């Protein structure tokens, strides 16, 4: 069975790229194609291929499929076209049994638990989130009946041409599935419901928010995501340790203070992520309740909240559109997804 993830990325690669690539290497059950105008500064694993692609080439490919001209100003807009990839990149996906999209602010655990013929035998679409198809990890059976769902997304022609992302890859395609009871969708239950079942493994992600909290989880400051030898675990004071599919550190990546213990040059066999950021020493959720750690958590929370409020003030002052342009400029210059 061949499973292929397509990952368009334009501009400077972020500082955490090696974490992503390392976790791809641990999962030979999948192939990853990086479609980019730049090459990551790290050696690519055998199952990760670089496909040279300029943003203008991407626009032309999408335009040919949709039948009208596409121009992208905000790079996050690229995600809106993910569901059209079987047509946009048919030269890559033609021999894949499943194709998918994912983000790069993730650390994969053991994907072979779900990316195998037995698990996928009765699946058309697999995602890691309970409420809608997750942009950070969803795969589709590579057949016309499934691929053509992209053209049923509400108002996709107009949504494709607006400046900002309209999340067609998440809520757009999810809304389409409400009208298709014949589509075999496999997704987890909400995280707390899954945890109460006392399973050894949950096919879902650990989603870290902008204040270091685990979303979908009652915040009490003692939640911890750990990576150990190719596997990902969720720990908390309320539930036993449970293996999860991957870590999605979407909130942590924005704040440098969360990464003061991260070395760009090293490979890590184990680490944790929590309200104190990336750590190679904290591996038990009870450690998060020590006086020193509580002080750090409080400080980081205050900084994150302050930055969040400043961001809202900037948007209110210069407008959302101009704020996005400033963020895009800074992202190109720094590689940090501001």
N, C-alpha and C positions, 0 to 999 in steps of 0.2 A: 504494500500500500504506500502510495506516494502522497505526502502532505506538504504543501508549499505555502509559506507565508510571504507576502509582498510588503515591503517596508520602504515607501518613498521618503527620502529625507534630503532636504536642500539646505546648503549653508554649512557653517562650522559645526562639527560634531561635539556633543556635550561632554563634560568632564566624566560622566558616569558610564560612558559607552562600553568600557572594558567589562564592567559588571554584567551588562546585558549580553555581550558576546561570550563571556565565560559561561553564562547559564545556557546559551544556545548550544555551545560545544558539548554540554552535558546531556543534550537531548538529540541524539542522532536519529530519533524517530521522526524528525521534521527537518525540512529544508527551509532556509531563509534567504530571500533575495533582497539585497539592499539596492534600491534604485536611487542613485545619488549623483550629484555633480562633484562630489568630493569623496576622498577615500579616508576611512577611519584611521587614526594614528596607531592602530593596533593590528597585529596579525589576525587574519580572519580564520576561524575554524573551518574544517573541511565542509561542514554542512551550511556554511554561510558564504554566499556568492555576491560579488559586487557587479552590478549592472549599470554601466555609465549612462547617466541620464540627466540632461539639463532641464531646468524648470520649463523652458520654452518647448522642449520636446514633449514633456509631460502634457502641457497645454494642448499641443497639436494632436497628440494621441486621443485625449479626452474629447477634443472638439470633433474629431472624425467620428467617434462613436455616438456622440449626442446630436450631431448635425447642426451645431451652431458654435460660434467662437467663444472660447473660455479664456479669460485672463485672470491670473491669480496674483493678488497683492498681499494678502495675509496668508502665510505659509500653513497656518492651521486649516485653511480652506481646503487643502489637499485631501483631508480626511473625508470631505463631503462626497468624494468620487470613488471611495473604496468599493462600493457595491457594484460598480461598473468595471472593475478590474478584469474579470474573465474575458471581456471584450477589448479593453484597453491594452491588456498584456496577454493576449491569447498566444503569442509566440513563446511565452514563458510557461503558461499554465496548461497548455494543450494536453500534456500527458500526466497531469496530476489527478488523483482520485478525489482529493479535497484541496481546497485553497482557503486561505484565511488572511486576516489582518491582525496586527498587534501593535502596541506602542513599544518604544525603546526605554521608557522609564519603568522597566519591569525587571525582576529577577525571577527566572523560571525555576520551579522545583522539578519534580519528576513528571514530565508531561506524558511519559509512556503509559501512565495509569489511565489516560483517556485517549491518547493518540495511538490506538491499536485496533486491528480489524474486529476483534470481538466487541469492544466497547462501542465502536462506530457502525456495527453491522445494521442497526435499525435506526440510524440517525441521519437526518438531512442537514441539520444545523446544530452546532454545538457552541455554547457560549458559557462564560464564567460568572455571569451576573444574573440575578433573579428577576429584576424589574424590566430590563430591556437588553438587547444585544449589546455586548460590551465592545467599545472601540479598541480596548486594550487587549482583547483576546476573543475572537470568534472565527469559526471555520465553517465552510459550506461544502456540501457535496457538489462536485464539479459536473453538473448536468444542466441542460438548458432549462428545465422546469424550475430549478432553484436559481440559477444565474439571472434569468429574465425577471425575477422579482424586483430587481433594481428599477426597472422601467414602470413599476407600479407605485413607486414612492410618490406621495401626494405632492403635486406642483413641482416636480423635480426640475422642470425646465427653468422656472423662475428662481427656485432655490439655488440652482447651479450658478446663477449669474449675479447674485448679491455678493457684497464685499466680504462679509464675515461668514464663518462656518455656521451652517444651519443644522448640524448634527444628523445628516441623512444616514450616516453609518450606524447610528444608535437609535434614536427615537423614530427616525424616518422609516427605516426598514422594519423596525419592530411593529410599527403601526400597520404595515402591510400584512404582517403575519396574523393579525387579528381576523383577517378575512380568509385565512387558509388553514382550516382545521386538518387538511390532508398533509401538511408539512410536519415532518417528524422533528420537532425541536426538543433538544435536551439541555436543560439549564438547572442550576441548583435552586434550592429553596432559600429564602432570606437567611442570612448568616446565623442569627440567633436561633432560628428553628433548626438549622442543621446541627448546631452545637449541642442543642438539647437532646439530640438523638444519640449522642455519645459515640459517634463514628470514629474510626481510626483515620479516615481520609475524607476530606470534603473537596469536591471538584470546583472550588471557587477560589477567589483571590483575597489576599489581605490588602485592603485599600487604605493607604495612609493619607489622611487629609492635610490641609495646609497648616494645621497646628500640631502635626505629628500624631493626631489621634487616629484610631482605626475606625473608619466610618461603618455604619450599621451596628455599632457597638456602644453600649452605655459607657460613657467616658468616666473612668475613675482613676486614670493615670497609671494603671498597672498592666496595660496591654503591650505585648511585645511580639514582633515578627522576627524569626530567626532563620538563617540559612546555614545548613550543616551538610557538607559532603553531597551536594546535589539535591537536597530536599529542603522544603520550606515548611515551617511550623508556626502555628499561632499559639501563644501562651497568654494566659490571663489568670487573675486571682479567683475567678468564678468558675472556670472550666478547665478540664485537663488539657494538656498539650495535644494538639491535633495537627496532622499533616494537611497542608493546603497545596493548591496548584501553583501559585506564584505570588510574589509581592509586587504591588503596584504603588510605587513611592511618588505619586504625582504631586503631593504637597511638599515633601521634603526637598525636592530638587530646586525649588526656588530660593532657598535660604542657605547661604554659605556656612552659617554657624552650625548647621546640622551636620556638616561634612568635615569638621576640623580634624577628625581622626581617620580620614580616608586618604590613602596614598595612591595617586594615579598610576604609579609604576608597579604596584603589587597586585598579585592575584590572591584572592581570599577563599580559603576552604570553609570558613565559618565567620559569620558576623550577625549582628542584629540591627534592627531599625525600630525606633520607638519615638516617644516625645522628646528624647534627648538626641535624636538623630542616629547617624551611623556609628556603630561601636563594635570593637573587637574584644571587649571585656565583659559586657553585660549580656548574660545568656539565661537569666532566670528573672521572671516577672517580679519576684519578691525584691530583687535588687533595686527596682525602680522606686521603692518606698524608703530608701535610706535618706537621711537629712541632706546629704550632699546632692543626691540626684533630684530630690524634690526641689531644691533651690535652683538647679539647672533647668528643670522642667518649667518652673514658674517664670524664670527669666526668658527662656525661649518662647514660651507662650505669649508673654508680654510683647516681645519683639515682633513675633508673627502677627499678632493682632494689630500692632501699631502700623506695620507695613501694609496690612490689609486695608486699614482705614485711610492711609495715605493714598493707596491705589484708587479707592473710591472717590477721594477728594480730587485727584487728578482727572478722573473720568468726568466728574461733575463740572470741573473748571474748563477743560479743553474739549470735552465731548468724548464719547466712547470711541468713535472712529479715529480721532487724532491720538487718543491714548493707545489704541492698537498699533498705529503707525510708529509711535515712539517705542513701544514694546518690541515690535518687529525689528526696528533699527538696532536696539540694544541686543536683541538675540543674535543678530548677524555678527555683531562686533564682539560679543562675549561668549557665545555658545550656551548661555544660561537662558532657559525659556521663561523670561520675565512676563 
